[in-house]
Amino acid sequence: MLGEEGARALEADPARFDTAPRLRALVAARSRYSEDELAAAVQRGVRQCVVLGAGLDTLAYRNPYAGSGLRVFEVDHPDTQLWKRERLEGARIAVPDSMTFVPANFEEARLAYCLDAAGFDARQPAFFSWLGVVPYLTLEAVRATVGWIGSLPAETAVVFDYGVDPALLSPPLRAASRDASGTRGASRRAVPAVLQSRGSGRDAARIRVPRHRGSGRPRDRSALFQRPC
C-alpha cells in the first residue's frame, strides 16, 4: 500500500517515520476496539459492516467473517476511493466480492441514499466503524449521520471517536494529548465510543464510552443521544 518508493524509504530508515508513537498507538488501539465490537455484533447476527471514511482501512480485504456472510461497505470521498483503488491495484490486493465501494461526501450527500444505491439493506441491522472522521465534520453532518444510524433496526451499532476539550482531561492525559498531536496543532484527544440502536425508532439510541483512567467520568452516556438532533 505504501508503494515501492515508500516501502524502500521505510525499510532504509524506520526511525525517520517514528515521529508520533502515541498517535500511532491510538490509531491501532481504536481499530482494535472497533473490530472487537464488530466481532460482538456478528455474534448477535449482524451481517452488514459500514466503514465510514474508510481511507486505507483494510478490514474488507482480510474479512474474518466473510464465510458467515458479512458484507463490508466502504464509504469515502470519490477522490479518496480512486486513490485507494490505485494503491490496491499496485499492491495486487484483490477487492473481494463481499466488499462494496460507496462514494459519498458526508457534507453534501445523504448517507442513506448512497448506501441504498450500493445494496445496503436498511431493514437489517448493521455495524458502523467511523474512525478519524467526526472531528473534521460540521455538527450538522454528525447529527444527521448519528440520527440516521439510530433509526436502523435493533442490534445496529456504531463505533466512533470524537474530540474532547483538553481542559476536561487529567494532567497526564492532557500531556499525552499534546505529545500525540505533535506539530499538527490538534487541540482534541480522540476517544472511542459505541452507539447502539434499541430498535424503537430514531429516539432509541444508547451510547457507551469506556472509562478513561483519571477522567472520573462514567461509562454510560445515554442522555447524549436520547433524541435525534
HELIX and SHEET records of a PDB file:
HELIX    1   1 GLY A    3  ALA A   12  1                                  10    
HELIX    2   2 PRO A   14  PHE A   17  5                                   4    
HELIX    3   3 PRO A   21  GLN A   43  1                                  23    
HELIX    4   4 LEU A   59  TYR A   61  5                                   3    
HELIX    5   5 ALA A   66  SER A   68  5                                   3    
HELIX    6   6 PRO A   78  GLY A   90  1                                  13    
HELIX    7   7 LEU A  111  ALA A  117  1                                   7    
HELIX    8   8 VAL A  134  TYR A  136  5                                   3    
HELIX    9   9 LEU A  139  GLY A  150  1                                  12    
HELIX   10  10 PRO A  166  LEU A  168  5                                   3    
HELIX   11  11 PRO A  171  SER A  181  1                                  11    
HELIX   12  12 GLY A  182  ARG A  184  5                                   3    
HELIX   13  13 SER A  222  PHE A  225  5                                   4    
SHEET    1   A 7 MET A  99  PRO A 103  0                                        
SHEET    2   A 7 ARG A  71  ASP A  76  1                                        
SHEET    3   A 7 GLN A  48  LEU A  52  1                                        
SHEET    4   A 7 PHE A 127  TRP A 130  1                                        
SHEET    5   A 7 ALA A 157  VAL A 164  1                                        
SHEET    6   A 7 ARG A 189  SER A 197 -1                                        
SHEET    7   A 7 ALA A 205  ARG A 208 -1                                        
END                                                                             
